[in-house]
Amino acid sequence: MEISIRKMNARDEAQVLAMMRVFYRSPAVRTEGSEEIYLRDFRLCVGDSPYLEGYMLEREGAVCGYAMVAKSFSTEFGKPCIYVEDLYLLESARGRGIGSAFFAFLGRQYPDAVFRLEVEQENIPAIRLYRKMGYTPSPYLEMKMLSCPQPGDGSI
């Protein structure tokens, strides 16, 4: 079985957006997203963004999934941080070593990086894969804010 991983390109748009719609409406993700967000993310992946990269996962020449990774720096570890934002495989492609191949690929691409990801506690198959790859739970709570409050708006 031949597994290949390549950078996303503009010709992948329809396939990626279709997979994103399924992924973001699945129990694996708590946020549904929107067509606007899916398209913006895709365009960043195929553009020249220094922060987001997109990959197509293929088995025997057929697309079977996609991944998106965000790049930053971890002051906690003093090295680049690669955050696996999306990793989606078609149901028929799961359990066939493609996820493991993707993580091995990332390790070769970024040999001196710390890797992070989120996973829903109910997603037991994904947790098994991530643990097999060496991921461990973080001992702290991650928090988010969608936009910073501005001085004078009453929030700070």
ROFI-681864 format. One line per field, with one value per residue (C-alpha): x, y, z; residue in one letter; chain. Coordinates in Angstrom, 1 decimal, decimal comma. Layout:
N
u: [X/...];
v: [Y/...];
w: [Z/...];
resn: [a/...];
chain: [A/...];
***
This chain:
156
u: [0,0/1,6/0,9/2,0/1,8/2,0/1,4/-2,1/-2,6/-5,4/-6,7/-7,5/-10,1/-13,3/-12,0/-10,6/-13,7/-15,9/-13,7/-13,7/-17,5/-17,7/-14,8/-16,2/-19,7/-18,4/-18,0/-14,3/-14,7/-16,7/-16,8/-18,8/-17,0/-18,4/-17,9/-16,1/-13,7/-13,1/-12,3/-10,0/-8,1/-7,8/-6,5/-3,9/-2,7/-2,2/-0,9/2,3/1,2/4,1/1,7/-0,4/0,4/-1,9/-1,2/-3,1/-2,9/-3,1/-3,2/-2,4/-2,8/-6,3/-6,9/-8,0/-7,6/-6,1/-4,1/-3,4/-0,6/0,0/3,6/4,7/7,3/7,2/9,0/8,2/10,4/12,7/12,0/9,5/6,0/4,0/0,3/-1,7/-4,9/-6,8/-6,1/-9,0/-9,2/-12,1/-13,7/-12,6/-8,9/-8,9/-6,8/-4,5/-1,3/-2,0/-2,2/1,1/2,7/1,6/3,2/6,4/6,4/6,0/8,9/11,1/9,9/10,4/13,0/13,6/10,1/7,6/4,3/0,9/-2,7/-6,2/-8,5/-12,0/-11,9/-14,6/-12,4/-10,8/-9,3/-7,5/-6,2/-4,8/-3,0/-1,7/-0,4/1,2/3,0/4,3/1,8/0,9/-1,9/-0,9/-1,3/-3,0/-6,1/-6,0/-8,1/-9,1/-10,4/-11,5/-10,5/-8,7/-10,7/-9,9/-9,2/-12,3/-14,8/-15,6/-14,1/-10,7];
v: [0,0/3,3/6,3/9,7/13,2/16,3/20,0/21,2/23,1/25,2/22,2/20,5/23,1/21,1/18,0/19,8/21,9/18,8/17,0/20,1/20,1/16,5/17,0/20,1/18,7/15,5/14,7/15,1/18,9/21,0/24,1/23,8/26,6/28,1/28,2/31,5/30,0/26,8/28,8/31,2/28,3/26,6/29,7/30,3/26,7/27,1/30,7/32,0/32,1/31,6/30,3/27,6/24,7/22,2/18,6/16,1/12,5/9,9/6,1/4,4/7,7/8,6/11,4/9,9/12,9/16,2/17,9/21,5/22,5/25,9/27,0/29,1/29,1/27,6/29,7/26,9/24,5/27,0/25,7/25,9/24,6/22,7/22,6/19,9/21,9/19,4/15,8/14,2/10,8/9,4/6,7/4,0/5,1/4,9/2,3/1,8/3,5/6,8/8,9/7,3/8,0/11,7/12,0/10,4/12,9/15,8/14,5/14,5/18,0/19,5/17,5/20,1/21,1/20,5/19,1/19,9/19,0/19,0/15,9/15,4/13,1/10,9/10,3/7,2/5,9/9,3/9,3/5,8/6,9/10,1/8,1/5,6/8,5/9,7/12,5/12,9/15,0/18,5/19,2/22,6/24,2/25,9/29,0/31,1/34,5/35,2/38,8/41,1/43,7/47,3/50,1/52,2/49,5/48,9/45,4/46,4];
w: [0,0/-1,1/1,1/0,0/1,6/-0,5/-0,1/-0,9/-4,1/-5,7/-7,5/-4,2/-3,2/-3,8/-2,1/0,9/1,5/1,2/3,8/6,1/6,0/7,2/9,8/11,4/11,7/13,3/17,0/16,6/16,6/18,9/16,6/13,4/11,5/8,4/4,6/5,0/7,5/5,5/2,4/4,3/5,9/2,5/0,8/3,6/3,1/-0,6/-0,4/1,1/4,7/7,1/9,7/8,1/5,8/4,2/3,2/1,1/2,3/-0,5/-0,6/-3,9/-5,7/-4,3/-1,9/1,4/3,8/4,5/7,3/8,3/10,6/12,2/12,9/15,9/18,6/22,1/24,7/27,1/25,2/23,4/19,9/17,0/17,7/15,1/16,0/14,2/13,6/11,4/10,6/8,7/7,0/5,1/7,1/4,6/5,1/8,9/10,7/7,6/8,8/7,1/10,3/11,5/8,2/8,5/12,0/10,7/7,8/10,2/12,3/9,2/8,1/11,5/13,4/16,1/16,9/19,7/18,4/19,8/19,0/20,4/20,6/22,0/25,0/23,3/20,2/21,5/18,2/17,6/21,2/20,7/17,6/19,3/22,3/20,0/18,3/21,7/22,5/26,2/27,7/28,8/32,5/32,1/30,8/27,4/27,1/24,1/23,1/19,6/19,6/22,0/23,8/22,8/25,2/25,8/24,9/28,6/28,7/30,1];
resn: [m/e/i/s/i/r/k/m/n/a/r/d/e/a/q/v/l/a/m/m/r/v/f/y/r/s/p/a/v/r/t/e/g/s/e/e/i/y/l/r/d/f/r/l/c/v/g/d/s/p/y/l/e/g/y/m/l/e/r/e/g/a/v/c/g/y/a/m/v/a/k/s/f/s/t/e/f/g/k/p/c/i/y/v/e/d/l/y/l/l/e/s/a/r/g/r/g/i/g/s/a/f/f/a/f/l/g/r/q/y/p/d/a/v/f/r/l/e/v/e/q/e/n/i/p/a/i/r/l/y/r/k/m/g/y/t/p/s/p/y/l/e/m/k/m/l/s/c/p/q/p/g/d/g/s/i];
chain: [A/A/A/A/A/A/A/A/A/A/A/A/A/A/A/A/A/A/A/A/A/A/A/A/A/A/A/A/A/A/A/A/A/A/A/A/A/A/A/A/A/A/A/A/A/A/A/A/A/A/A/A/A/A/A/A/A/A/A/A/A/A/A/A/A/A/A/A/A/A/A/A/A/A/A/A/A/A/A/A/A/A/A/A/A/A/A/A/A/A/A/A/A/A/A/A/A/A/A/A/A/A/A/A/A/A/A/A/A/A/A/A/A/A/A/A/A/A/A/A/A/A/A/A/A/A/A/A/A/A/A/A/A/A/A/A/A/A/A/A/A/A/A/A/A/A/A/A/A/A/A/A/A/A/A/A];
***
